[in-house]
Amino acid sequence: MTDDQITYRHSGLVSTDHTLDVPLDHARPDGPGISVFAREVVAEGMEGRELPRLLWLQGGPGGRAERPNAAGAWLRRALKEFRVVLLDQRGTGRSTPADRTTLAGRADAARYLTHFRADSIVRDAELLRRRMQGDRPWTVLGQSFGGFATLTYLGLAPEGLDRALITGGLPTLTGHADDVYRAAYRRTLAANARYFERYPHDRALAGRVAAQLADRDVRMPSGERLSVRRFQTLGITFGTASAFDSLHYLLEGAFVPGRGGPVLSDTFLRGVDSVVSLAPRPLYAVLHEAIYAQGGRATAWSADRVRAEFPEFDASAGGPLHFTGEMMYPWMFDEDPALVPLKAAADALAHRTDWPALYDLDRLAANTVPVAAAVYRQDMYVDHDHSLTTASRVRGLRTWVSETHLHDGVKADPGVLDRLLSLS
């Protein structure tokens, strides 16, 4: 590990940067390598104290760790008793990047990306832990996909964990991606119903937007065309606390007067672009189905196939428009310029069958690490029933089921982390 010896003091925090060289394939430690970046954060005034470490595994896949200048509720609470390690999971943030620029020229891009799932991330974390604190275990807090990775951690290297905390991140252990997306479409329809119940006039407004997109070649300020199906993907935000209001206020400014009648405003189109563009996190699209792949069966663009079972999302069928949720589609790799160079790799991953298992079911059944998980009844991204079934298969795992928090509860309310620390 290279300690960059760069220490920052800001906003009452002290942070130190670290870079760790790791094998691309941990089964070949002498093979090609990449680097992963981590930032250790401690509350100012506590930097000289011996504090336990907490590793934050963020959601995703493909999103960088939080930056401490915009500390979420969980970080402010954690810093009261931990040194917090913010790991940029491989391919993200300041770790060796994986995007259209770095991957476009790789003939082996798909094979390369098979090493960017939870099992590789956990092995990176173990190397980081040993470099930072030797044999001493640490606490892990996993949010969403970070919770998936935490379950992999419990099976792969439980000796590295003092305790494990999971928020909105208990996936099915054995289900196929089809099971995941079938449940997700049902939850997304329910989220649409709640949205239009809160803002009933937005039903007609969303329909007017879709009609104009279907009739005209509408370009966002970036120059990209906005199609109806891409407009529908705005529903991906429905699972967070402020998302309904954000979409409503975006839609209310959708139209301005034009020469031939109302046209879509640049303000609206720029706001849409900030949500639907995957340029800041291309791995989210490329790996989204791969994080469920195991058991010798391809995902085969599961979300796209399963969508046909839910005609409510067919905008051409003449019914009211419904927004889609956390689903990635093959056409995105034609319409989003950040994804176009990654199309072949994404398609190869979708048809791959030789995926290793992500979860050690025997070890989870015999688990001895204290584990606490927050399960959100109205979580649009991770199925409540799948979560409770998984919880029952992990020995000693204690759950707290929240009726009020949404998927980002740990970022909005420090009480969520308080509850998990108490449970564990």
C-alpha positions, 0 to 999 in steps of 0.5 A: 500500500502506498500511503500518499501522506496527504492529510486534509482538515476540513469541516471538522474532519481529518482525512488521509488518502491511501492507494493499494495495488491489488491483483486484477484476479486474486486467483492470480496474485502475480498477474496484472494489477490495478489500484484501489483508493481508500480515504480514512476519515476521523473527527477532528480532535480524535485523530490521536485516539485508538479508535476501531475502524468501520469500512463503508461499502456503498451502493452501486455497483459502480458508484464511488464512495461518499466524499466527506465534504457532503457527509450523510447522516450515517457518517456523522454518527459513525465518526463519534466512535470509529475511524471510517474507511471510505473505499472507492470500489474497483473501477470507481472514483480514484481507483483504476477507472473502468469506463468508455475511455479505459475499456473501449480499446480492450479486446478482453473488456468483458473478461476484465469486468468479471473481476469487478463484482462483490467477491473481488471487492471483498478480497480488496478490502481484506488486503486493505484491512491487513495493511491498515491493522494487521489481524484485527477485524473491523466493522463493515457497514454495507448499503444496498449493493454494499450489503450484498458485498457484506454477505459475500464477506461473511462467507469469504473472510468472516475472520476479518469482521468484528461485526457486520451492519447492512442497510437495504442490502439483503439480496436473494442468495439463490434466486435468478435475476429474473426473480429479482426483476419480476419482484422489482417491476411489481414494486415499481408499479406500486411506487408509480401509484404512490407518486400519482396519488400524491401528484395526480395532475402529473399523470397528464403532464407526463403523458404530454411529455411522452407524446412530444418525445414520440412525435419529435426528435427532441435533443437534450442540451448535451446533444443526446436524443431523449426517447420516450423509454429513456424518459421513463427511466426517471422512475429510478429515483422513486426509491429515495426520500425526496424523489417524488418531490424532485420529479414533480418539480422537474415536470412542472417546468417541462413546457415553455411557449414555442412558435408552433405551441408548447415545447420542452424547456432546456431547464427540464431537458437538462434536469432529465439529462442529469438523472438519465445519463450514466456517464458518471457511473457506467459500471452501474449499467454494465454490471447491474445484472451481473451482480446477481449472476451465479449458478451457471445460468446467464442473465440474458438481459433479464430486466428487458425480457421480464418487462414484457410480463408487465404491459403497463410499462409499454408506452405505445400501448395507449394507457397511462405512462408508467416510469420504470425503476432500477432496470438496465436495458440493452437499448441504453447502450445505443442511446447513452454515449457513455455506454455505446463503447461498452455495448459488446462487453455488456452483451457478453456479460449478459450471456456469460454462464460460468459465474462463480457463486457469490455466497457461501451458504454453509458458512452463512448458516454457521455464521458467528459474526454479529450481524444486524440488518435494516429492512425497509418495507417500502424499499423499491430497489431490494425486495422485502420478502427476499430480504427476510428469506435471506435473513433467515438463512444467516445464523444470528442475523438480527433484522429491524423492519422499518415501515417508514424509511426508504432505501436511503434511510441510513443517509437520511436518519442517523437513528438507523445506524444507532439502531443497527449498532444496538442490535449488533 
